[in-house]
Each structure stands twice: as C-alpha cells, then as structure tokens.
Amino acid sequence: MSKSLELPWVEKYRPHVLDDIVGNEETIERLKIIVQDGNMPNMIISGLPGIGKTTSIHCLAFELLGKEHYHQATLELNASDDRGIDVVRNKIKQFAQTKISLPPGRTKIIILDEADSMTPGAQQALRRTMEIYSNTTRFAFACNQSSKIIEPLQSRCAILRYNKLSDEEVLKRLLDIIKSENVQYNNEGLQALIFSAEGDMRQAINNMQSTVAGFGFVNDVNVFKIVDQPHPLVIRNILSNCLQGDVDKALGLLDGLWHKGYSAIDIVTSTFKVAKTIPNVDESKRLNMIKEIGFAHMRVLEGVGSYLQLCGMYAKICDL
C-alpha cells in the first residue's frame, strides 16, 4: 500500500494521450483531428472542474510536439501563479520570443489554466501578444465559464465546451484504478463515490484514495465519513417522511444530522441531490420539491444558515 500512496492517484493515472481521456468523445475527436492536421488554433476549453479540460490540452500538446519537445515548448500558468499584466508583459512575452527548434508546422503552446480568474487588464494585454506571436505560439485557455473571458479573446479562439462526465464514465475509470491498486470495495462504496463526486473525476479518485488510506475498504459508510457529507439514505428517509406528511419524524432525523455537526449548506445540497433521484415521486411534486430546496439554498448562501431554515424547508415539502 505504501508504494501506491507515494504519488496521488490523480497524477499516477492522469492520461498522457487523447485516447485515454474519459468522456466528451465528440470534442476529443476534434482534438485528434487537430493532431493529424498539425495546425493547432488558439482555443478555449470550458466546463466544470475535474472533467479533463487541462489534461486534454496537455495530451494535445504532448501528441503535437512529441516527447522530446513537449517540456521545453510548453508553458503552463495556473490560477495559483501571479497572472496580472506584468506576467503577460514579461513571462508570457519572454516565452513567446524564445526561439525553439520544432518540427515544421509545429508551434510553442502556452496553457493558461483557470483563465476565467485572470484580471480583465491581463486579458486585454494578451490580445496584442497573441497577434504578434501568432506564427510561433498558440494559446490554450481552460476555464469554468467562457463568458468570463473577454470578447476580443473569445473571437481569436476556437471554443470547445466539455460536458459533465456521466456516472458510467466515472465508474469505468474507478474500476480500472481499483484493478491496478487491488482496492477492497463493495458496490455501495462505488455508488457513494459517484454520488459524492457529481461527475468530477478528480474528486472521485481523490475520495477513493483517501478512503483506502483511512479505512482500507471502500464502502458507503467510509466514503461519507471521508467526504463529510450527510449519508443519502438518511436524507432519503427525511424526504420520504416529508412526502408522507410526517413532519415530526422528518425533523427528528434532521435533528440527528444537525447535532453531528453538518452545516446547513451540506444538508441542503445533499437534499437537492437526493430529491433529483428519489423514486416513486410524481414529476410535478419533484419539481416543486426542488423549487423549495432552491429557495432554502439561496437563503443559506445569503448567510441565513440556521437550523430554522432547514426546518422550514422540510415543513414546506411536507405541505406539497
């Protein structure tokens, strides 16, 4: 076990070629065509966290430049780096000016991860840099919301949008890692990992490694201890009691969760996830239930994170 914990599994099992990336097949096919063409445009890849945006760009750069040129011909700047106007004027410009011998038709690649957190001033400064060095350098932006990239940059880039990974896609990759690492697990544990990750592959793999490190066995109880979320079975019982009109029993279960130290936001978000999938509920009632949860979520985010808000939410669901 100590060997497997030397490197985080998200790094150990990070894909290095486009064929290994899970999900978003159509977009990955477009990237493969770019590799065959050899002419990479400036691009923006947008989507939720943990679905392979940055990894896709690295795989694309690796396949375009080859192992011998990949490290010297790519520059990655993350949100943790200082990325104000000075960085654009100095670091990015300096890299763009650097002469590197590359195969014909290949260019240097600058990867800007979490580009939507760059200041508008820094984004404005990039416009001219992209134009001046367009013959030798390409830019790849990874972001959660492409709308936070200024219009002049968007118009200079091909925009690719990644969808959330399906449960089946996350499960497939988890099973591959389980086989490689000889992880002890049961099906409830896998379902708990998928439920808590919500399509975020990075989170699913991290949660699984943490569960193995902490308990040695992946089951639902251990996973929910690691992710520190209320167990969905408890939430389901609360909602079932609400739908039967038994508010006292529902609030008794809520009381148990509250005294375990779960915050209002933990309980509301878990309730939302369970409400989407709870069986034998009329669709119009489900929509009204989700609407009430949404109102409670909004109030909690505004700072009214009290036990009273949760009681009110479940009481309103009882009245549906």
DAHU-V801995 format. One record per residue. N is the residue number from 1. NEAR is the number of other ideal C-beta (glycine too) atoms within 12 Angstrom. Layout:
N:NEAR  N:NEAR
This chain:
1:15  2:8  3:10  4:21  5:17  6:12  7:15  8:19  9:31  10:26  11:17  12:20  13:30  14:26  15:28  16:20  17:23  18:30  19:17  20:21  21:35  22:38  23:32  24:30  25:20  26:14  27:29  28:33  29:17  30:25  31:38  32:22  33:20  34:32  35:26  36:16  37:16  38:21  39:19  40:35  41:27  42:36  43:39  44:38  45:45  46:33  47:32  48:26  49:29  50:31  51:37  52:41  53:45  54:37  55:39  56:42  57:42  58:32  59:33  60:43  61:39  62:30  63:32  64:35  65:29  66:19  67:14  68:14  69:21  70:27  71:17  72:19  73:32  74:35  75:33  76:31  77:32  78:18  79:22  80:10  81:22  82:18  83:32  84:22  85:23  86:17  87:27  88:36  89:21  90:19  91:26  92:37  93:23  94:19  95:31  96:31  97:18  98:20  99:15  100:23  101:14  102:27  103:14  104:8  105:17  106:30  107:32  108:35  109:41  110:39  111:39  112:43  113:32  114:26  115:44  116:30  117:25  118:33  119:22  120:22  121:17  122:31  123:35  124:21  125:28  126:41  127:27  128:20  129:33  130:35  131:18  132:16  133:28  134:22  135:16  136:24  137:33  138:39  139:44  140:43  141:45  142:43  143:37  144:28  145:22  146:27  147:16  148:21  149:36  150:27  151:17  152:18  153:36  154:26  155:16  156:25  157:32  158:27  159:28  160:33  161:24  162:39  163:22  164:24  165:34  166:20  167:26  168:15  169:29  170:35  171:29  172:21  173:39  174:40  175:26  176:22  177:33  178:30  179:13  180:17  181:27  182:14  183:30  184:18  185:29  186:19  187:17  188:21  189:35  190:33  191:26  192:36  193:44  194:37  195:35  196:39  197:37  198:29  199:32  200:32  201:44  202:30  203:30  204:44  205:39  206:29  207:41  208:46  209:34  210:27  211:37  212:32  213:23  214:20  215:24  216:20  217:22  218:40  219:26  220:30  221:21  222:31  223:39  224:33  225:23  226:29  227:34  228:22  229:35  230:39  231:33  232:34  233:23  234:30  235:39  236:27  237:26  238:43  239:43  240:26  241:25  242:38  243:29  244:18  245:16  246:20  247:25  248:18  249:21  250:32  251:25  252:19  253:32  254:39  255:20  256:20  257:34  258:26  259:13  260:19  261:12  262:29  263:22  264:33  265:27  266:30  267:41  268:40  269:29  270:37  271:42  272:33  273:30  274:34  275:37  276:24  277:23  278:29  279:13  280:13  281:24  282:13  283:13  284:11  285:21  286:24  287:16  288:22  289:34  290:29  291:20  292:31  293:39  294:22  295:22  296:35  297:28  298:20  299:22  300:28  301:17  302:14  303:11  304:20  305:22  306:20  307:23  308:18  309:31  310:40  311:27  312:25  313:41  314:42  315:24  316:23  317:41  318:28  319:16  320:26
